[in-house]
Amino acid sequence: SSDFPTIANYSRKNHVNFVSALSPSTQGIEHNPYFTLLQPSLETHCDAVEEFLHKKHGNINPVLLYRSRVTVDSVAYAHIVSNNTFQYRQLLCDTIPSREQLMPLLHKDSKNVFVMPILSDKYAESILSNLYKWFPDYDFEVWGMPSWDNMASLKKADAYPNVVVYFTSPFYFDHTTASGRVVADAYKAKYGSRADNMVFRGYETMMWYAYLLKKYGNIFNTQLWDNGG
């Protein structure tokens, strides 16, 4: 994503559409009609987390675990605290927090609500694992980032019996529909494995934008309403 400004400037100068299909980062690009962010921005994800959290619990004081050494995490953290939605109890997690660091933030007799603007699913997974391992008698509710969709442990039932995990996701694919089965069956026949969400995202994106390109040419950015393909 650090290359986005260079590519976006080139696209605007040459009137060629640039579609960012995977990253939720805008890299500060504004007022560029030739730059399309297919995912909601990272800031939009953070707003959604806080909105649903407030709707579910009202005015509480969640624990905020954040990192300052990773640029994308810093962006998410800065946006969350600037909203002033909650008075967070904050803990810097540039290294995995110890049991002793976490303990003063917890309440044994009530739900412990955590917000973790940490994009690395593996790093976040280590923290979740420690919450379950170190505090099995505590009740946790953890709100994370869209990248957590890749977290292997969350694909297993009862991975963390005392931890409920929520994260945002802008995509939903029903593999059981007729069109879903066609894609899944074709992928399995060709590659011998099950199609995951990235397969469906790639297929959908390529079909949609190839349709727009074929129908309207390079400058299709005013026709994004047309999903006939």
Stockholm file with secondary structure:
# STOCKHOLM 1.0

chainA/1-229         SSDFPTIANYSRKNHVNFVSALSPSTQGIEHNPYFTLLQPSLETHCDAVEEFLHKKHGNINPVLLYRSRVTVDSVAYAHIVSNNTFQYRQLLCDTIPSREQLMPLLHKDSKNVFVMPILSDKYAESILSNLYKWFPDYDFEVWGMPSWDNMASLKKADAYPNVVVYFTSPFYFDHTTASGRVVADAYKAKYGSRADNMVFRGYETMMWYAYLLKKYGNIFNTQLWDNGG
#=GR chainA/1-229 SS CTTHHHHHHHHHHHTCCEEECSCCCCTTCCSCTTEEESSCCHHHHHHHHHHHHHHHHCSCCCEEEECSSSHHHHHHHHHHHHTTSSCCEEEECSSCCCHHHHGGGCCTTSCEEEECCCCCHHHHHHHHHHHHHHCTTSCEEEEECGGGGGCGGGGSTTSSTTEEEEECCSCCCCTTSHHHHHHHHHHHHHHSSCCCHHHHHHHHHHHHHHHHHHHHCSCCGGGTTCCCC
#=GC SS_cons         CTTHHHHHHHHHHHTCCEEECSCCCCTTCCSCTTEEESSCCHHHHHHHHHHHHHHHHCSCCCEEEECSSSHHHHHHHHHHHHTTSSCCEEEECSSCCCHHHHGGGCCTTSCEEEECCCCCHHHHHHHHHHHHHHCTTSCEEEEECGGGGGCGGGGSTTSSTTEEEEECCSCCCCTTSHHHHHHHHHHHHHHSSCCCHHHHHHHHHHHHHHHHHHHHCSCCGGGTTCCCC
//
